[in-house]
Amino acid sequence: MALVALCAFAVAEETAEDWVKKGDELYENGSYEGAANSYDKALQFYNESIEHNPEVSASIQPEEVWNKTYGGDGFDLGSSVQETCDGGYIITGWTNSYGAGGLDVLLIKTDSDGNEEWKKTFGGSKDDGACSVQETYDGGYIIIGLTESYGAGDSDVWLIKTDPDGNKVWDKTFGGPNYDQGSSVQETYDGGYIITGLTESYGAGDSDVWLIKTDPDGNKVWDKTFGGSSRDRSESIKVTTDDGYIIVGFTESYGAGNRDVWLIKTDSDGNTVWDKTFGGSNDDIGTSVHQTSDKGYILIGSANSQTDAKSGRLVEDLWLIKTDPNGIEEWNKTFRFGESSVGISVQETNDGGYIIASQGFRTDAIIKTDSLGVKLWDITYGDKRGHPTIRSVQETGNGEYVFTGQFGGYEGDTDVLLIKINET
């Protein structure tokens, strides 16, 4: 009887931290399935603790510090933002308010309060645009996107390097006769660049994931394609601590059905180390990935999880997935704001949690979670004419958050949006 009582007491006293520790021990001993089960148990315990103690999350609320818009009398959109070494921000995106014709690449530099310091455009007579920007070690900027004005075909990957004042140092195009696009770029340890996106000009199927490595001057060193007979593409890439690369996107060629989230790990030469798919019979996509402090990965996208009772159509949920260093799922969470939600951007924060940008049919949101994906707070924008569209979010050096996107009505007159928020 005493033994039974002792066991019952021990179970009652177990915590999420105990199960995480047990999972870590199992993982180190090579018991990956057991580790995953322990992490699931940790998440269950933690969720229960939040439910029983709602003041844990209710005490934290987001507050807008300032908001800024930039643009002319046409279409302007911010697709990517990064804090710069001087405490300001660099934004890239698309514009037809300025530039040479059609849509052009837009690059905006602001100070720490979001006041515009300068802007630049890049493009020709057709449509050109940017998806991602990063400050480089020399204080300049590297931009990736697509161009219809230059290159070899319908649309080409476009890589642009600028100096600290946004003046173009060089640019390169990559592509063949069909549609090719760059989605994400990172500077590598050797001073070159790694690019991912999609190609319809090369590879095995309708479209393939395309991985391109360049030297510091943007000259191609090597390239790789990944995919099967159907449509496959990538949206985000990061350099990993082992000098390799982690890529996320979607695949129609592999997985459980229709589109699945596709996570690919390569070595420094672009050779596949492993790949994983996540999803069910409906469309599931990955949009953003980061390596976490435990050398695992956090990825975000969307899952078409169920049919809406009123409309009868499939509804998208934001899907947050945490994996171990080998791509084995540790836990996942779904969120929805309004009628549908797609996770657009995710980053691990200094406190070990995650900051997320969500885009929806009528409601966009910024979400903060803890290290197990439990939501701590959210701030939403929507349900009114001209609500903001969120594209990219980042934690700043002082623990606040900044995000960019687009603001405007339905007549085509939209502006680049930059908003800074903090926790109160």
Secondary structure, DSSP 8 states (H G I E B T S, - for coil): -HHHHHHHHHHHH--HHHHHHHHHHHHHTT-HHHHHHHHHHHHHHHHHHHHH-THHHHT--EEEEEEEEE--SS-EEEEEEEE-TTS-EEEEEEESSSSSSSSEEEEEEE-TT--EEEEEEE--SS-EEEEEEEE-TTS-EEEEEEESSSSSSSBEEEEEEE-TTS-EEEEEEE--SSBEEEEEEEE-TTS-EEEEEEESSSSSSSBEEEEEEE-TTS-EEEEEEE--SSBEEEEEEEE-TTS-EEEEEEESSSSSSSSEEEEEEE-TTS-EEEEEEE--SS-EEEEEEEE-TTS-EEEEEEEEEEE-TTT-SEEEEEEEEEE-TTS-EEEEEEE--TT-EEEEEEEE-TTS-EEEEEEESSEEEEEEE-TTS-EEEEEEEESSTT--EEEEEEE-TTS-EEEEEEEE-SSS-EEEEEEEEEE-
